[in-house]
């Protein structure tokens, strides 16, 4: 097994590395990486419906989409991401418990008793410390997950605290759980770097395991995949299933009702009503929003073109 520790903290690069290693290598691989603050949604999710968009935008938290299914998770540099990329001979070898038992064993050596939840999560004392997902490519499977070691749980909670009932779609929805960090469960506390090192050495000590350093050729291919796919708006937001956004609110005592139909991240139809805008401004706004991305920059631009003052409260009413 090749043991690889990614040095980049760029989530788009790291997610691209997972796909590259899955599709271009034949060896079994164990992968470790960390990233800057990022909400990572599953392949088949509606990104907008999974996140607290105003909070994420205002706090410069990235939004990324992975190639595996499942629910939304949060990464920061107090979290450790692990991945197994293995060759399999058939469906019987593809199971969450098969891969998760390795992590359970590793945590057990630190006297942390983890167990599976039945929902592809790992729990410690009934609280979620790890979310897991899988993706199959030909005869290879990518199983990856998070390990909340010393993450900012307040930021985690705020980032994925989406407002219910305003997005209507057929996307896969996350099931929220009570989360916890691993650090408080350690009888002998260690640093995050020591924890990462322990996980790496734990897998490196297995028979026929060896260190692999990415080559310049590897990095060029990963960078290209990052630029062309994983860091793009079309992948992270535009890949979401079509949805309808409906919201009624009051701004400065005036009513505003917003109805947007969105396909591939683009607004295909807009209907703005209420007494916040005049009939003329509403009609112009409905027309100008059509064909635009459902994103902060585009919404702000179209609102600025009206005769009404624009601030973040007004812009975020559209999310």
N, C-alpha and C positions, 0 to 999 in steps of 0.2 A: 504494500500500500504506500502510495506517495503521500507524504505529509507536507502540506503547503500552508504557510501563514502569510496572508496578504498584508503588505505594508501600507497600502493606500487607505485613507479614511473616507474616500469618495464612494457613496453608496452605489452610484450608477456604474462605476468601474467594477466594484466588487460583485454586483449582480451580473454584469456582463462576463466577469471571470467565471462565475458558476456555469453559465451557458456554454462558454467556450470550452471549459474543461470537460463538461458533459459530452459535448458533440465532437470534440477533436482529439481526445485521448482514449486509449484503450485500457489503461491501468486503473485499478481501484484507487480512490483518492479520499483523504481526509483533509478538510479545509477549515481554517479559522480566520475570522476577520471581524473588524469593528468599523463603525462609521459615525459620522457626524449626525446630529439630530435629524431623524428621518421617520416619516410614517410610510410603511411599506404595505401596499394592498395586494390582495391575491389577484391572479390573472383575470378572473371572471367577475371582479367586483366593480361597482360604480365608485370611483375614487371620491367624487364629491359627496356622496351619501355616507361615506365611511369616516370622514374627517370633520373636525371643527375648522372650517376653512378660514374664518376671520382670525382665529388664534394662530393657526399654522402660518398664515400669510404674515401677520404682524410680528411673529417671533422667528421669522426666517427658517422655519422648519421645512425640510425638503419633503416632497411626495414622490414616491417611486413605486413601480409595479414590478413584481417578480414573475417568473415564468410558471410557477406552481400555483395551484388553487388554494383554497382555504381562506382564512380570515385575515384581518388587518393586524399588524404588529407595529411596535415602536422600537426604534433603535436610537441609542446614544452611546457615548463612549464609556458608559457604565454597564453596557450590555455586550455580550459576546455572541457572535453568530458562528455556528458550526455547520458543516455540511459533509455528507457522505455521498460519494459518487461511485457506484458499484456496478459491475456486470452481473446480470441475472439471467438464469436459464428459463424462467417462466414466472407466471403470476404468483405461484406459491412462495417465491422468494421476495415478493414485494409486500412488506407489511410494516406498519409503524412500530409495533413492539420490537421487531428485529433490530431496528436501528436505535430506538430509544433506550434499549436495555444497556447499550454501551455507555450512554451518558449517565444512566442510573447507577451503573457500576462505578464510574469515575467519581460521581458525587458521593457514593457510599464510602470511598476511600478517604473522603474528607469528613466522614461521619455525618453526612447530610442524607436523610432518608427521603428519596424521591419516589414517586409512583405515577403510573399513567392514569389519566382521568377518564379514558374511554372516548375522549373528544380530541385526540391527537395533541394533548397537552401534557406537560409534566407538572405535578403538584408537590409541594412541600407543606405539610401541615394544612392541607386542604386549599392552599393558595397557589395560583398559577405562577410558575417561574420560567416556563418555556412553552412557546408555541411552535408547532412543527407542520411541515407541508412536504409534498412530494411531486415530482414531475418525471415522467417516463419518456425516454428517447430511444427508440429501437430496443436493443437489449441492455440498456443502461438506465439506472434510476438515480435521480438526485433526491436525497432526503436532507432537508435542512431545517434549522430551528434557531430560536433565540435562547439565551441564558441570561436572565436578569440578575446581574451580580450586585451592582450598586447603582442602578439607574435612578434618574429623577422621576419618581412615580407620579408626582404632581403634574409635571409636564406631560408625561405619558397619558394620564387621565384627561387632561385638558385637550390634548391633540386629537384624541379619538372620540371626544364627547360630541357626537353629531346630534343635531336637532331632529327628533323623530317626526315623521308625517309630512315632510315637505318634498321629499324625493320619492317618486313612484316609478318602479322599474321591476325587472325580473332578474336582477343581478343576485349573486350569492351574497348573503348578509352575514356579518360577523356576529358571533355570540359572545357577549362581554363576560368577563370573569374577574373575580377579585385577584389582584396580582400582588406579588411580593418579591423582594430581593433575596438572593441566596446568602449574602454576607451575614445578616443577623442570625442565620441558622448555624453558622460555623462555630464550633466550640473553641477553636483556635483561629481567630481572624487572620486573614492574609490580605495582601494588596491585590488590586485588580491584575497587575502585571504578573504577580505570582500565580494567580488563578489561571490566567491564559497560558503561562508557562507550564503549569501542572497538566492542563488538558492536552497540550501539545506533546509533552513528554509521555503522558499516559498512552497516547496512540502510537507514538514513535517506538515505544518499547514492545509493541506487538510484533510477532514473527514476520519477517520479510517486509518490514516498514522501513522507509528511508526518506530523508529530507529531499524536497524538490524545490529549486529556485526557478521562478519564471524567467525565461530567456527574453532577449530583445524581440525575437519573432513572436513569442507569446504575447508580450505587452503591446506590440503594434496591433495584433489582431484584436486584443481585448479593447484597446482604445478605440479602434474603428467601430466595434460593436457597441461600445458605450455611446459614441457620438451619433451613430446612425439609428440607434434604437433606444437604449435604456435612459438616456438623458433627454429624450425628446418629449415635447408636450403631446404629440400624437400617440405615443405609447402610454405615458403615465396617466393622461386624462382622456385622450381621444379614443382609446381602446375600450373605454367603458361602454356597456350596453346602453341602448337608447333609453332615455328617461324623461319624465315630466317633472318640472319644478313648480310648486304652487305655494304661495306664501301671502298672507295678509298681515299688515303691520301698521302702526301709527308712527309717523315722523313729524315732530313739531305739531302734534295735535291733528294732523291731516292723514287721511287714510290712503294706503297704497296697496293694491292687489297686483301680484305678479304671477303670470302663468307663462312658463317657457317650455317648449318642446325641444329636446336636444338629441341629436344623433351624431355619433362619432365626435362628441365634444363640441359640435357646432349647433348654434341655435337655428332651428328650422322654422320656428314660429314663435312669436312673442305677442302677448296681450297684457298691456299695462292699463289698469283701471283705478278708480278711486278719485278723490278730489285733491290729491297732492299735485298732480299735473293737470294743466288745462287739456281740453279735448285735442287741441292742435298739437301740443307737446307730446301727448300720449300717442297720437297717430304717427308723428314723426319718429318717436322713439321705437314704437313697434316695428316700423319699417327699417330703421337703421340697425336694429339689433339682429335682424334676420341675416343669417350667413356668417355671423361673428362667433368667435370662440366664447364659451361660457367661462370666462376667466376675468380676474380683477382688472388687468390692463385694458382689455377690450370694453368691458362694462364701463369703466371710468371714462374712457374716451368718448363713448356714445352719450353718457350722461352729461359730460362737459359741453357737448354740442347743443344742449337744451338751454333754455333761458332761466333755469333754476340752479341755485348754488349747490355745489356738490361737496360732500364730505364722506368720510369712511362709513358713517352710520348709514347713509343712503346707498353707497356702493355695496356694502355687506348685506343689505336687505335682499340682494339678488342671489344670495348663497345660503 
